[in-house]
Amino acid sequence: MNMEYKKISVKDVKRLIAIVKINKNENFIDVIGEFSNDLAKILNSKLLYHKIYLFPADFEGNKDITFTGILSTSHIVISSYTEDDGIYIDIDAAWCSGENLNKEKFGELLKKYFKNYEIKSFKIYNYLGEESLLS
């Protein structure tokens, strides 16, 4: 990670919006912090603070989460939704480090933490809300 301070502009902001489906037996709550830390590194950023909020997902004792993370370049918010066919993870990350993220690089990160996953949607937007060519 480049530690040199660089003035940034709103024009540098990029946003990832993604939905990923994983198996119900994945122990995602234990790895979500490490996953977010690695995502921050890919974005040439640093995870400065995070908190995990747990919510009941079903009557079987499973939990859904909302993970909030403050990055040195913006934020990461991850929420999970337990369904009959798996767990859906909603990922919203914003950064302004100048780094790019593409679907392949994102898939490599997912593979590191989840045995079985399916990227249901993957979009990168610029500061105007226009979809990036990287999506």
ABEGO torsion letter per residue (X at the ends): XBABBBBBBAAABBBBBBBBBBBAABBAAAAAAAAAAAAAAAAGBBBABBBBBBBBABAAGBBBBBBBBBBAAEBBBBBBBBBAAEBBBBBBBBBAAGBBBBAAAAAAAAAAABABBBBABBBBBBAAGBBBAAX
